[in-house]
């Protein structure tokens, strides 16, 4: 229509009737006015839906907020491509839609919207006057992708962002802090701690250098990264507590509440009851100070706290029951031990009496044995002495030596007869003479034997006693003395 107006207005006015000129002028003005009113109406609609979406978001109505951002984006598309605010309004609508839909668990919609408008977002990113808004969209997309466990999407978007800004000549590292923080969380979630840790120096360097990147933000990232490593639970909890305290000092109460929610949800079992109560009390104060905080999220926190306390109460009750059972079992065990001690003591007394009886019996048997042995030795001695005296009447010195031997070693004759019962009297006499240390020739003379006969008789004796040699024979006969 505007082209037609322009065409008519360029006609040769001299060839047109004056009345027609006036009519064309008024028609052109009317059309321009209608077009301008339509643009204003579209702008009003865009701004109305943007404001409505923000209010719905603050109230926690993510569904309504998402719909309003979609409507705002639709009206932006109908604006003239040459309108000076068209790009900015489109970027604001995209940022809101991507952020809210991601937070409202509509991540599939978020991915579609980002992919469909990715070329527009990245277009002239380095030099665009709306660079901050575009970077904000990318940061928010990476963040909601991570929080919805779309870690592949988060890392992919981050890598595309890094690859693109590497072509920029004046792009500062500080502008990629937020995206790097969310990427570190995504890498940690994928157990790629090496990549996550590589980003920490950049994040640490710019701590408190940006309004939206403080020590508290860094502590939160550290806690998330370390939660996927072998760090202790206490260390992770301390990082979260530091982050919560930092947000409290900077009056970022919503972020403080988010930290408390994480502690209750993921580390409630590792916190003491006193710590849990402290967190709940701080949550109430933070909620009171946080405008437009979503009540549904706070209610979930309180439910989580209730479940934890109920569980601990049940555990405490079970522990008390276990203590009672343990006390009863201890009493029963004590009674059993006392009974066993009584029975053991009774048996020990019985055993002691039995041992006394056995000892008495053994002593009696020993006395009887000694008497029998003495009687036996006397019998052997008397018989051997008579026999030897009869044979050796001419050798009084030999008989005297024998008497001395028997007197000093009364067990000798018994041991010989007991250990070697098959020995002849002559062989026994050889043993006596060997014990006395008499030489072979002297022994042969005392026994009225030739030297050769004596050696034959002694060798026969060694065989009977299973002697290996003369030394062995001397050892054996000495043992007969004891």
Residue pairs with C-beta under 8 A, 6 or more apart in sequence:
1 31
1 35
2 31
2 32
2 35
5 27
5 28
5 31
5 32
8 24
8 28
9 24
9 28
13 21
16 24
39 79
39 80
39 83
42 75
42 78
42 79
43 79
43 85
43 89
45 71
45 72
45 75
46 72
46 75
46 76
46 79
46 89
46 93
49 68
49 69
49 71
49 72
49 75
50 68
50 69
50 72
50 89
50 92
50 93
50 96
52 64
52 68
53 64
53 65
53 66
53 68
53 69
53 72
53 96
53 100
54 65
54 96
56 62
56 64
56 65
56 68
57 65
57 96
57 100
58 291
58 292
59 292
59 294
60 294
60 295
60 296
60 297
62 100
62 101
62 103
62 104
62 105
62 106
63 104
65 96
65 100
65 104
66 97
66 100
66 101
66 104
66 106
66 109
69 93
69 96
69 97
69 100
69 101
70 97
72 89
72 92
72 93
72 96
73 90
73 93
73 94
73 97
76 86
76 89
76 90
76 93
77 90
79 86
79 89
80 86
87 130
88 130
88 133
90 120
91 121
91 130
91 133
91 134
91 137
92 133
94 113
94 117
94 121
94 137
95 133
95 136
95 137
95 140
97 110
97 113
98 110
98 113
98 114
98 137
98 140
98 141
98 144
99 140
99 144
101 107
101 109
101 110
101 113
101 144
102 110
102 140
102 141
102 143
102 144
102 145
102 147
102 148
103 144
103 147
105 148
107 144
107 145
107 148
107 150
110 141
110 144
110 145
110 148
111 145
111 150
111 153
114 121
114 137
114 141
114 157
118 160
121 134
121 137
121 138
122 134
122 160
122 164
125 131
125 134
125 135
125 164
125 165
125 168
126 165
126 167
126 168
126 169
126 170
126 171
128 134
131 175
135 175
135 176
135 178
135 179
138 157
138 161
138 179
139 178
139 179
139 182
141 154
141 157
142 154
142 157
142 158
142 161
142 179
142 182
142 183
142 186
143 154
143 178
143 182
145 151
145 153
145 154
145 157
145 186
146 154
146 182
146 185
146 186
146 189
149 189
151 186
151 189
151 190
154 182
154 183
154 186
155 183
155 186
155 187
155 190
158 179
158 180
158 182
158 183
158 186
161 176
161 179
162 176
165 171
165 175
165 176
173 202
173 206
174 206
174 209
174 210
176 202
177 202
177 203
177 206
177 210
177 213
178 212
178 213
180 199
180 202
180 203
181 199
181 203
181 213
181 217
181 218
181 221
183 199
184 195
184 196
184 199
184 200
184 203
184 221
184 224
184 225
185 196
185 221
185 224
185 225
187 193
187 195
187 196
187 199
188 196
188 224
188 225
188 227
188 228
188 229
189 228
191 228
193 225
193 228
193 229
196 225
196 228
197 225
200 221
200 222
200 225
203 213
203 218
203 221
204 218
206 213
207 213
207 214
207 215
207 217
207 218
208 214
208 215
214 246
214 250
215 242
215 246
216 242
216 243
216 244
216 245
216 246
216 247
216 249
216 250
216 252
216 255
217 243
217 246
219 239
219 240
219 242
219 243
219 246
220 239
220 240
220 243
220 255
220 259
222 239
223 236
223 237
223 239
223 240
223 243
226 235
226 236
226 239
227 236
227 266
233 267
233 270
234 270
236 267
237 263
237 267
237 270
237 271
240 259
240 262
240 263
240 267
241 263
243 255
243 259
244 256
244 259
244 260
244 263
244 282
247 253
247 255
247 256
247 259
248 256
248 282
248 286
251 289
253 286
253 287
253 289
253 290
253 293
254 286
254 290
254 293
256 282
256 286
256 290
257 283
257 286
257 287
257 290
257 293
257 297
257 298
257 301
260 279
260 282
260 283
260 286
260 301
261 297
261 300
261 301
261 304
263 271
263 279
264 276
264 279
264 301
264 304
264 305
264 308
265 304
268 276
268 304
268 305
268 308
269 308
271 279
273 309
273 312
276 305
276 308
276 309
279 305
280 301
280 302
280 305
283 298
283 301
287 293
287 298
373 411
373 414
374 410
376 414
377 410
377 411
377 413
377 414
380 413
380 414
380 417
381 406
381 413
384 413
384 425
384 428
385 399
385 402
385 403
385 406
387 425
388 399
388 402
388 429
389 399
392 398
392 399
392 446
395 446
398 446
401 436
402 432
405 412
405 432
405 435
405 436
406 412
406 413
409 481
411 480
411 481
411 482
412 435
412 480
412 481
415 479
415 480
415 481
415 482
416 423
416 428
416 431
416 480
419 480
420 464
420 465
422 464
423 431
423 461
423 464
426 447
426 457
427 457
427 460
427 461
427 464
429 447
430 443
430 447
430 454
430 457
430 458
430 461
431 461
431 477
431 480
433 442
433 443
433 446
433 447
434 443
434 473
434 474
434 477
435 477
435 478
435 480
435 481
438 446
440 451
440 454
440 455
440 458
441 451
443 454
444 450
444 451
444 453
444 454
447 454
449 457
461 473
462 470
462 473
465 473
465 476
467 473
467 476
